[in-house]
Amino acid sequence: MKIHYMNCATMFPKLAKWFAPHLATVPSICLLLETGTTCILIDTGFGTRDMADPLRLGPANRLLNARPDIKDTAVYQVEQLGIAPERVTHVICTHLDSDHAGGLSDFSHARVHVLKPEYDAVFSPENSGEKHRYRRCQVEHGPAWVLHDENELSPDPWFGMECIRNISGLPSQIVLVPLPGHTRGHCGVALETEKGWVFHCGDAFYVKHEVTGKTPLGVAFFRAVAHTYRLQAAKQVERLKALVAEAKDRVTLIGSHDPVSYKQFIKKPLQ
């Protein structure tokens, strides 16, 4: 399994350079997995429709301030790798925020894996936060959903964490790890490689300092605004801290918007 690391959205949150300089320029890290003749995408970033019409991103984009560049889209980058988008047969979404699921319509043929509570948050919101959080226009094409729930939890935890293993249609090296808090059905995606595990944590943390040291004050404020279920989200950070302490030589964590993860895996100037 070959992993390509891509930045599929770049944002310049307004006021961040004064209050949360760690998040003044924010990537959205997605992974493309080559598995033989087919490919799997983990998150999509924004899509081509979003880049052509940023109003699709809704009022939140007034603060997130996304760069409308089609070259940031997953489908553009997949094509630049010489891979036909049709080869992407599965997409795994850590959650369905616009900067993670906006590109689903660019891979409308793919099966889309997501935790059922996240699907329910979009289509059966429980509160105003959920009602206004998601952009239904990004899924109006009718994705081929594959919903995963607690009935699929494995008796074999992943480093002590509940997980879903041996998912139909996906390689056994892919493990889903529920990390609710940022959203109702937020999850991480763990990948077993020859050099250990790569764990895409979605938005469970924003900067590596949250799980390796002390959270910068501005980042703490940002996550208080961004997380739907703050207490649950705080518990996930503690779980990830414990994971780092226990298995830092065996597991490498990626945060979708973490500049440190970007520098480590993408190795290009973030601008």
Residue frames as qw, qx, qy, qz and C-alpha x, y, z in Angstrom:
[[0.000, 0.889, 0.459, 0.000, 0.00, 0.00, 0.00],
 [0.433, 0.175, 0.019, 0.884, 1.52, 3.28, -1.15],
 [0.138, -0.805, -0.468, 0.336, 0.50, 6.49, 0.62],
 [0.304, 0.451, 0.166, 0.822, 0.40, 9.90, -1.04],
 [0.226, -0.593, -0.468, 0.614, 0.07, 12.90, 1.29],
 [0.183, 0.505, 0.418, 0.733, -1.85, 15.85, -0.14],
 [0.007, 0.352, 0.390, -0.851, -3.08, 19.24, 1.03],
 [0.090, 0.449, 0.768, 0.448, -6.61, 19.58, -0.33],
 [0.127, -0.901, -0.343, -0.232, -7.62, 22.93, 1.14],
 [0.463, 0.028, -0.275, 0.842, -5.71, 25.97, 2.33],
 [0.232, -0.854, -0.430, -0.178, -7.32, 28.46, 4.67],
 [0.327, 0.267, -0.269, 0.866, -6.24, 31.76, 6.18],
 [0.320, -0.689, -0.644, 0.096, -8.55, 32.19, 9.20],
 [0.051, 0.759, 0.027, 0.648, -9.23, 35.84, 9.83],
 [0.426, -0.792, 0.223, -0.376, -7.71, 37.24, 13.04],
 [0.969, -0.182, -0.102, 0.134, -5.74, 34.02, 13.60],
 [0.637, 0.417, -0.257, 0.595, -2.35, 35.63, 13.08],
 [0.127, -0.608, 0.309, -0.721, -3.05, 37.79, 16.15],
 [0.690, -0.404, 0.290, -0.526, -4.90, 35.36, 18.41],
 [0.900, -0.112, 0.421, -0.001, -3.79, 31.90, 17.22],
 [0.207, 0.757, -0.501, -0.363, -0.64, 32.32, 15.09],
 [0.389, -0.189, 0.895, 0.114, -0.18, 28.54, 14.94],
 [0.442, 0.474, 0.760, 0.030, -3.32, 28.52, 12.76],
 [0.134, 0.663, -0.088, -0.731, -2.70, 31.60, 10.63],
 [0.502, 0.402, -0.577, -0.504, -2.27, 29.38, 7.57],
 [0.665, -0.110, 0.654, -0.344, -4.14, 26.10, 7.75],
 [0.249, 0.224, -0.829, -0.448, -3.82, 23.03, 5.50],
 [0.832, -0.029, 0.264, -0.487, -6.28, 20.17, 5.17],
 [0.024, -0.456, 0.873, 0.171, -4.26, 16.99, 4.89],
 [0.899, 0.166, 0.089, -0.395, -5.77, 14.12, 2.92],
 [0.376, -0.395, 0.815, 0.197, -4.26, 10.75, 2.09],
 [0.779, 0.386, -0.259, -0.421, -4.45, 8.79, -1.15],
 [0.591, -0.335, 0.734, -0.009, -3.77, 5.08, -0.79],
 [0.585, 0.419, -0.559, -0.411, -2.77, 3.01, -3.79],
 [0.618, -0.193, 0.729, -0.224, -3.79, -0.61, -3.28],
 [0.516, 0.163, 0.790, 0.288, -3.13, -2.53, -6.46],
 [0.193, 0.389, 0.596, 0.675, -5.49, -1.45, -9.22],
 [0.221, -0.820, -0.444, -0.286, -7.70, 0.70, -6.99],
 [0.251, 0.292, -0.348, 0.855, -7.21, 3.68, -4.70],
 [0.394, -0.693, -0.590, 0.128, -8.69, 4.87, -1.42],
 [0.127, 0.569, -0.081, 0.808, -8.99, 8.50, -0.38],
 [0.416, -0.506, -0.608, 0.449, -9.04, 9.59, 3.25],
 [0.014, 0.760, 0.246, -0.602, -10.96, 12.87, 3.36],
 [0.558, 0.564, 0.449, 0.412, -11.35, 15.02, 0.25],
 [0.217, -0.255, -0.004, 0.942, -10.83, 18.63, 1.26],
 [0.408, 0.563, 0.150, -0.703, -12.82, 21.09, -0.80],
 [0.653, 0.323, 0.652, 0.212, -14.17, 20.09, -4.20],
 [0.299, 0.145, 0.437, 0.836, -14.03, 21.64, -7.65],
 [0.121, -0.735, -0.547, -0.383, -17.56, 23.00, -7.23],
 [0.462, -0.780, -0.247, 0.344, -16.54, 24.71, -4.01],
 [0.469, -0.318, 0.226, 0.792, -13.54, 26.30, -5.66],
 [0.151, 0.382, 0.549, 0.728, -15.64, 27.52, -8.60],
 [0.339, -0.663, -0.272, -0.609, -18.27, 28.94, -6.24],
 [0.287, 0.136, -0.694, 0.646, -16.94, 29.60, -2.70],
 [0.487, -0.262, 0.121, -0.824, -20.43, 30.66, -1.59],
 [0.809, -0.111, -0.536, -0.212, -21.13, 26.91, -1.37],
 [0.498, 0.085, -0.674, 0.539, -18.94, 26.91, 1.75],
 [0.410, -0.733, -0.539, -0.064, -21.47, 28.99, 3.62],
 [0.201, -0.944, 0.032, -0.259, -21.14, 31.73, 6.24],
 [0.802, -0.515, 0.146, 0.264, -18.30, 29.93, 8.07],
 [0.738, 0.291, 0.169, 0.584, -15.99, 30.70, 5.18],
 [0.026, 0.933, 0.012, 0.358, -16.12, 34.39, 6.10],
 [0.527, -0.771, 0.354, -0.050, -13.87, 33.41, 9.00],
 [0.869, -0.119, 0.405, 0.258, -12.06, 30.41, 7.52],
 [0.196, 0.850, -0.282, -0.400, -11.15, 32.39, 4.41],
 [0.817, 0.023, 0.531, 0.222, -10.41, 29.44, 2.10],
 [0.030, -0.504, 0.516, 0.692, -8.22, 29.95, -0.95],
 [0.773, 0.445, 0.295, -0.341, -10.35, 29.28, -4.07],
 [0.138, 0.621, -0.692, -0.342, -7.74, 27.35, -6.05],
 [0.931, 0.149, -0.098, -0.319, -8.75, 24.30, -8.07],
 [0.554, 0.477, -0.652, 0.200, -5.16, 23.04, -7.80],
 [0.256, -0.370, 0.695, -0.561, -5.84, 22.39, -4.12],
 [0.843, -0.028, 0.072, -0.533, -8.59, 19.89, -4.88],
 [0.652, -0.263, 0.712, 0.011, -8.04, 16.17, -4.43],
 [0.799, 0.470, 0.376, 0.006, -9.25, 15.30, -7.92],
 [0.380, 0.889, -0.256, 0.021, -6.75, 17.71, -9.50],
 [0.232, -0.692, 0.680, -0.062, -3.89, 16.29, -7.44],
 [0.791, 0.013, 0.610, -0.051, -4.91, 12.70, -8.14],
 [0.727, 0.671, 0.141, 0.033, -4.79, 13.46, -11.86],
 [0.140, 0.889, -0.433, 0.057, -1.38, 15.12, -11.46],
 [0.525, -0.443, 0.725, -0.040, -0.12, 11.84, -10.01],
 [0.293, 0.281, -0.783, -0.472, -1.15, 10.15, -13.25],
 [0.112, 0.195, 0.946, -0.234, -4.05, 8.36, -11.58],
 [0.260, -0.367, -0.560, -0.696, -7.50, 8.35, -13.16],
 [0.369, -0.247, 0.391, -0.806, -10.09, 9.60, -10.62],
 [0.837, -0.058, -0.279, -0.466, -12.21, 6.55, -11.49],
 [0.629, 0.158, -0.715, 0.262, -9.61, 4.41, -9.75],
 [0.107, -0.193, 0.590, -0.777, -10.62, 5.96, -6.44],
 [0.475, -0.282, -0.752, -0.359, -13.25, 3.42, -5.48],
 [0.539, -0.615, -0.544, 0.188, -13.52, 4.21, -1.77],
 [0.068, 0.611, -0.210, 0.761, -13.46, 7.42, 0.26],
 [0.542, -0.459, -0.617, 0.340, -13.16, 7.36, 4.05],
 [0.048, -0.742, -0.021, -0.668, -14.31, 10.55, 5.76],
 [0.299, -0.019, -0.670, 0.679, -13.07, 11.36, 9.25],
 [0.144, 0.575, 0.578, -0.561, -16.18, 13.56, 9.38],
 [0.371, 0.591, 0.612, 0.372, -18.38, 15.56, 7.02],
 [0.097, -0.787, -0.060, 0.606, -17.35, 19.17, 7.57],
 [0.583, 0.795, 0.056, -0.155, -17.02, 21.09, 4.31],
 [0.138, 0.810, -0.565, -0.078, -13.22, 21.09, 4.33],
 [0.380, -0.292, 0.878, -0.025, -13.19, 17.29, 4.62],
 [0.499, 0.328, 0.802, -0.023, -16.12, 16.21, 2.44],
 [0.318, 0.699, -0.001, -0.641, -16.44, 18.97, -0.13],
 [0.190, 0.484, -0.700, -0.489, -14.79, 16.89, -2.83],
 [0.535, 0.086, 0.823, -0.169, -17.13, 13.90, -2.60],
 [0.650, 0.637, 0.248, -0.333, -18.95, 14.93, -5.77],
 [0.277, 0.727, -0.565, -0.274, -15.64, 14.77, -7.67],
 [0.081, 0.220, -0.972, -0.014, -15.58, 11.05, -6.84],
 [0.653, -0.029, 0.124, -0.746, -19.31, 10.39, -7.16],
 [0.796, 0.149, -0.540, -0.230, -18.70, 6.79, -8.24],
 [0.303, 0.296, -0.794, 0.437, -16.87, 5.92, -5.00],
 [0.625, -0.548, -0.556, -0.035, -18.28, 4.26, -1.91],
 [0.002, -0.651, 0.289, -0.702, -18.12, 6.69, 1.01],
 [0.641, -0.290, -0.658, 0.268, -17.32, 5.27, 4.43],
 [0.112, -0.505, 0.252, -0.818, -18.38, 7.27, 7.48],
 [0.055, -0.139, -0.865, 0.479, -19.54, 6.52, 11.00],
 [0.124, -0.597, -0.734, -0.298, -23.33, 6.38, 11.23],
 [0.252, -0.738, -0.407, 0.476, -23.53, 9.02, 13.99],
 [0.181, -0.364, 0.245, 0.880, -21.82, 11.46, 11.62],
 [0.042, -0.281, -0.733, -0.618, -24.27, 10.68, 8.83],
 [0.236, -0.691, -0.681, 0.058, -27.10, 11.19, 11.32],
 [0.263, -0.572, -0.169, 0.759, -25.63, 14.54, 12.40],
 [0.042, -0.105, 0.458, 0.882, -25.93, 15.75, 8.80],
 [0.288, -0.253, -0.692, -0.611, -29.35, 14.35, 7.96],
 [0.542, -0.650, -0.511, -0.152, -30.98, 14.28, 11.42],
 [0.256, 0.429, -0.402, 0.768, -29.31, 17.10, 13.38],
 [0.486, -0.505, -0.672, 0.240, -29.93, 17.12, 17.13],
 [0.276, -0.732, -0.235, 0.577, -29.13, 20.78, 17.78],
 [0.329, 0.928, 0.044, -0.170, -28.58, 24.10, 16.05],
 [0.261, -0.689, 0.589, 0.331, -24.83, 23.51, 15.93],
 [0.488, 0.026, 0.826, 0.281, -25.31, 20.40, 13.82],
 [0.460, 0.726, 0.501, -0.098, -28.06, 21.98, 11.76],
 [0.244, 0.956, -0.080, -0.142, -25.86, 24.86, 10.63],
 [0.503, -0.590, 0.549, 0.312, -22.53, 23.08, 10.58],
 [0.555, 0.022, 0.743, 0.374, -22.76, 20.97, 7.44],
 [0.288, 0.447, -0.306, -0.790, -23.17, 21.96, 3.79],
 [0.716, 0.245, 0.621, -0.205, -25.89, 19.72, 2.39],
 [0.578, 0.741, -0.152, -0.306, -25.11, 20.98, -1.12],
 [0.038, 0.626, -0.770, -0.113, -21.87, 18.98, -0.95],
 [0.257, -0.047, 0.964, -0.053, -23.75, 15.69, -0.71],
 [0.600, 0.400, 0.214, -0.658, -26.79, 16.45, -2.87],
 [0.457, 0.421, -0.667, -0.411, -25.38, 14.19, -5.61],
 [0.923, -0.164, 0.043, -0.346, -26.28, 11.19, -3.44],
 [0.084, 0.585, -0.804, 0.061, -23.04, 9.47, -2.39],
 [0.819, -0.063, -0.554, -0.137, -22.93, 5.69, -2.11],
 [0.357, -0.669, 0.448, -0.473, -22.80, 5.72, 1.67],
 [0.734, -0.052, -0.662, 0.143, -21.30, 2.89, 3.68],
 [0.394, -0.715, 0.184, -0.547, -22.25, 3.50, 7.30],
 [0.583, 0.086, -0.732, 0.343, -20.36, 1.99, 10.20],
 [0.513, -0.662, 0.029, -0.546, -21.70, 1.75, 13.75],
 [0.365, -0.566, 0.649, -0.355, -20.98, 0.28, 17.17],
 [0.946, 0.022, 0.234, -0.225, -22.21, -3.15, 16.09],
 [0.809, 0.515, -0.220, 0.180, -19.01, -3.46, 14.05],
 [0.216, -0.827, 0.480, -0.197, -16.63, -2.72, 16.91],
 [0.700, 0.302, -0.640, 0.097, -13.82, -5.24, 17.03],
 [0.820, -0.560, -0.117, 0.016, -13.13, -7.35, 20.14],
 [0.762, -0.059, -0.006, 0.645, -9.49, -6.51, 19.45],
 [0.048, -0.962, -0.109, 0.246, -8.90, -2.85, 20.42],
 [0.630, 0.581, -0.068, 0.511, -6.32, -0.73, 18.62],
 [0.338, 0.281, -0.434, 0.787, -3.76, 0.34, 21.24],
 [0.089, -0.303, -0.720, 0.618, -6.53, 0.13, 23.83],
 [0.301, 0.284, 0.024, -0.910, -8.99, 2.15, 21.74],
 [0.646, 0.406, 0.596, -0.249, -12.31, 0.93, 20.35],
 [0.065, 0.458, -0.568, -0.681, -12.03, 0.31, 16.64],
 [0.834, 0.390, 0.225, -0.320, -13.58, -1.19, 13.54],
 [0.248, -0.471, 0.762, 0.369, -11.41, -3.70, 11.69],
 [0.276, 0.081, 0.910, 0.299, -11.66, -5.90, 8.60],
 [0.406, 0.539, 0.208, -0.708, -14.00, -3.59, 6.71],
 [0.700, 0.393, 0.584, 0.123, -15.56, -5.09, 3.60],
 [0.536, 0.797, 0.173, 0.218, -13.86, -3.84, 0.45],
 [0.009, -0.927, 0.334, -0.171, -10.93, -2.27, 2.29],
 [0.603, 0.344, -0.653, 0.303, -7.47, -3.70, 3.05],
 [0.728, -0.520, -0.431, 0.120, -7.09, -5.19, 6.53],
 [0.521, 0.007, -0.237, 0.820, -4.36, -2.62, 7.25],
 [0.137, -0.418, -0.091, -0.893, -7.06, 0.08, 7.55],
 [0.319, -0.422, -0.774, 0.348, -8.69, 0.52, 10.96],
 [0.165, -0.675, -0.210, -0.688, -11.37, 3.05, 11.91],
 [0.390, -0.205, -0.633, 0.636, -11.07, 4.51, 15.42],
 [0.163, -0.829, -0.453, -0.283, -14.09, 6.48, 16.72],
 [0.384, -0.094, -0.286, 0.873, -13.01, 9.87, 18.13],
 [0.074, -0.781, -0.535, -0.315, -16.31, 11.70, 18.78],
 [0.368, -0.612, -0.259, 0.650, -16.25, 15.25, 20.03],
 [0.091, -0.219, 0.322, 0.916, -15.26, 17.53, 17.21],
 [0.568, -0.017, -0.329, -0.754, -18.44, 16.22, 15.64],
 [0.815, -0.199, 0.282, -0.466, -20.91, 13.53, 16.68],
 [0.977, 0.111, 0.181, 0.016, -19.43, 10.81, 14.48],
 [0.213, 0.848, -0.485, -0.019, -15.85, 11.99, 14.11],
 [0.965, -0.169, 0.169, 0.110, -13.29, 9.20, 13.66],
 [0.116, -0.734, 0.596, 0.306, -9.62, 8.61, 13.05],
 [0.918, 0.365, -0.114, -0.107, -8.18, 6.31, 10.39],
 [0.497, -0.625, 0.585, 0.144, -5.20, 4.12, 11.30],
 [0.785, 0.544, -0.270, -0.122, -3.01, 2.64, 8.58],
 [0.794, -0.424, 0.390, 0.194, -0.58, -0.18, 9.18],
 [0.539, 0.776, -0.324, -0.041, 2.61, 0.26, 7.15],
 [0.862, 0.160, -0.358, 0.320, 5.95, -1.49, 7.02],
 [0.328, 0.359, -0.404, 0.775, 7.38, 1.22, 9.27],
 [0.029, -0.235, -0.680, 0.693, 4.58, 1.22, 11.83],
 [0.111, 0.702, 0.703, -0.030, 1.19, 2.89, 12.06],
 [0.049, 0.145, 0.127, 0.980, 0.11, 6.19, 10.53],
 [0.053, -0.580, -0.765, 0.275, -2.92, 7.57, 12.37],
 [0.006, -0.368, -0.275, -0.888, -4.93, 10.29, 10.62],
 [0.128, -0.362, -0.719, 0.579, -6.76, 11.92, 13.53],
 [0.045, 0.750, 0.544, 0.373, -8.91, 14.29, 11.50],
 [0.041, -0.701, 0.074, -0.708, -9.74, 17.32, 13.66],
 [0.751, -0.520, -0.386, 0.132, -9.28, 15.60, 17.02],
 [0.464, -0.631, -0.008, 0.622, -6.34, 17.99, 17.41],
 [0.405, 0.910, 0.085, -0.022, -5.31, 21.09, 15.49],
 [0.275, 0.789, -0.514, 0.195, -1.63, 21.42, 16.37],
 [0.752, 0.083, -0.623, 0.198, 0.77, 18.75, 17.61],
 [0.031, 0.363, -0.543, 0.756, 1.34, 20.70, 20.85],
 [0.691, -0.301, 0.024, -0.657, -2.10, 19.57, 22.00],
 [0.976, -0.113, -0.144, -0.119, -1.00, 15.94, 22.25],
 [0.775, 0.204, -0.338, 0.493, 2.70, 16.37, 23.02],
 [0.324, 0.033, -0.373, 0.869, 2.73, 19.32, 25.41],
 [0.058, 0.528, 0.502, -0.682, 0.67, 22.35, 26.39],
 [0.331, 0.665, 0.593, 0.311, -2.05, 23.69, 24.13],
 [0.205, 0.096, 0.033, 0.973, -1.39, 27.28, 23.01],
 [0.170, 0.409, 0.529, -0.724, -4.03, 29.65, 24.39],
 [0.392, 0.377, -0.242, -0.803, -5.25, 30.82, 20.99],
 [0.357, 0.071, -0.874, -0.322, -5.62, 27.24, 19.79],
 [0.032, -0.266, -0.869, 0.415, -7.62, 26.38, 22.91],
 [0.323, 0.444, 0.238, -0.801, -10.04, 29.19, 22.07],
 [0.399, 0.308, -0.574, -0.645, -10.27, 28.07, 18.44],
 [0.276, -0.054, -0.954, -0.101, -11.12, 24.49, 19.34],
 [0.130, 0.331, 0.692, -0.628, -13.71, 25.65, 21.89],
 [0.439, 0.448, -0.041, -0.778, -15.49, 27.32, 18.99],
 [0.427, 0.343, -0.687, -0.477, -14.95, 24.52, 16.47],
 [0.121, -0.011, -0.987, 0.105, -15.82, 21.43, 18.51],
 [0.522, -0.390, -0.425, -0.628, -19.51, 20.51, 18.69],
 [0.823, -0.512, -0.231, -0.091, -19.14, 18.40, 21.84],
 [0.122, 0.817, -0.448, 0.341, -16.33, 20.01, 23.82],
 [0.632, -0.516, 0.524, -0.244, -16.13, 17.59, 26.75],
 [0.949, 0.159, 0.268, 0.048, -15.92, 14.58, 24.46],
 [0.592, 0.741, -0.179, 0.263, -13.35, 16.36, 22.33],
 [0.188, -0.785, 0.510, -0.297, -11.21, 17.06, 25.39],
 [0.842, -0.255, 0.463, -0.109, -11.34, 13.37, 26.30],
 [0.877, 0.450, 0.073, 0.149, -10.05, 12.46, 22.84],
 [0.254, 0.832, -0.391, 0.302, -7.06, 14.76, 23.28],
 [0.515, -0.582, 0.577, -0.249, -6.24, 12.97, 26.53],
 [0.939, 0.091, 0.330, -0.025, -6.56, 9.60, 24.79],
 [0.700, 0.665, -0.108, 0.238, -4.19, 10.77, 22.07],
 [0.102, -0.811, 0.500, -0.287, -1.72, 12.05, 24.66],
 [0.758, -0.335, 0.539, -0.150, -1.75, 8.60, 26.26],
 [0.901, 0.392, 0.165, 0.078, -1.27, 7.00, 22.85],
 [0.399, 0.816, -0.324, 0.265, 1.75, 9.20, 22.14],
 [0.366, -0.680, 0.572, -0.276, 3.23, 8.35, 25.53],
 [0.845, -0.122, 0.506, -0.123, 2.66, 4.62, 25.05],
 [0.791, 0.267, 0.493, 0.246, 3.45, 4.10, 21.38],
 [0.164, 0.892, -0.129, -0.400, 5.26, 7.14, 19.96],
 [0.172, -0.490, 0.753, 0.404, 7.81, 4.87, 18.27],
 [0.299, 0.179, 0.920, 0.178, 5.09, 2.75, 16.66],
 [0.206, 0.764, 0.610, 0.042, 2.40, 5.30, 15.78],
 [0.230, -0.043, 0.128, 0.964, 2.75, 8.58, 13.88],
 [0.157, 0.696, 0.606, -0.352, -0.15, 10.99, 14.33],
 [0.175, 0.231, 0.389, 0.874, -1.45, 13.35, 11.65],
 [0.141, 0.612, 0.502, -0.595, -3.80, 16.23, 12.36],
 [0.488, 0.668, 0.504, 0.250, -5.74, 17.46, 9.34],
 [0.143, 0.952, 0.089, 0.255, -4.86, 21.09, 9.97],
 [0.670, -0.661, 0.131, 0.312, -1.58, 20.70, 11.85],
 [0.354, 0.878, -0.316, -0.060, 1.31, 22.65, 10.29],
 [0.351, -0.564, 0.747, 0.018, 3.80, 20.24, 11.90],
 [0.735, 0.183, 0.653, -0.014, 2.13, 17.26, 10.21],
 [0.582, 0.806, 0.068, -0.091, 2.12, 19.20, 6.94],
 [0.069, 0.841, -0.534, -0.059, 5.84, 19.91, 7.19],
 [0.527, -0.346, 0.776, -0.023, 6.61, 16.30, 8.12],
 [0.651, 0.243, 0.719, 0.039, 4.66, 14.63, 5.34],
 [0.539, 0.790, 0.292, 0.016, 4.12, 17.09, 2.51],
 [0.636, -0.330, 0.223, 0.661, 7.45, 18.91, 2.77],
 [0.304, 0.544, 0.346, 0.701, 6.45, 21.96, 0.76],
 [0.037, 0.025, -0.270, 0.962, 6.08, 25.57, 1.89],
 [0.011, -0.628, -0.770, 0.115, 2.63, 26.13, 3.39],
 [0.050, -0.306, 0.024, 0.950, 1.44, 29.30, 1.74]]
